[in-house]
């Protein structure tokens, strides 16, 4: 089982991929939605953001949280 939060620290690397996927997704999303981000950088960030989707979907993140930004929601729906 992959856990984002745990009280069991005997194996500090367990679930790291899940946490990394969430951090990467959020950081890329914030940068892509920032109007000050150059278009070239947005194009480079999009594949990184999309690469996190399988992990986040497997964790059920989008069953728990809703994407409220219409542009980001549309991008995710296109990849769904």
C-alpha positions, -999 to 999 in steps of 0.1 A, spaced: 0 0 0 13 35 -8 9 60 19 14 98 17 12 102 55 24 76 80 32 72 116 55 43 109 90 56 101 108 23 100 112 27 63 114 63 54 115 56 16 82 38 15 56 58 -4 82 83 -16 71 80 -52 36 89 -43 47 120 -24 70 130 -52 42 126 -77 19 148 -57 46 175 -51 56 175 -88 19 177 -99 11 206 -76 43 226 -85 38 221 -122 1 231 -120 9 262 -100 35 273 -125 14 265 -155 -16 285 -141 6 315 -132 0 341 -159 37 352 -155 50 318 -166 64 320 -202 46 298 -227 78 279 -235 81 269 -198 45 259 -197 51 235 -227 80 220 -208 60 216 -176 29 200 -192 45 165 -199 59 165 -163 24 172 -149 7 146 -171 33 120 -162 21 121 -126 -15 113 -134 -12 75 -134 2 75 -98 -23 101 -86 -52 83 -101 -40 50 -86 -39 67 -52 -75 80 -57 -64 116 -53 -90 129 -78 -117 109 -60 -109 130 -29 -100 163 -44 -116 183 -72 -96 204 -97 -114 238 -97 -94 256 -124 -114 251 -156 -82 250 -179 -65 225 -157 -96 204 -154 -100 204 -191 -64 193 -196 -69 164 -171 -102 154 -187 -85 152 -221 -59 128 -206 -86 108 -188 
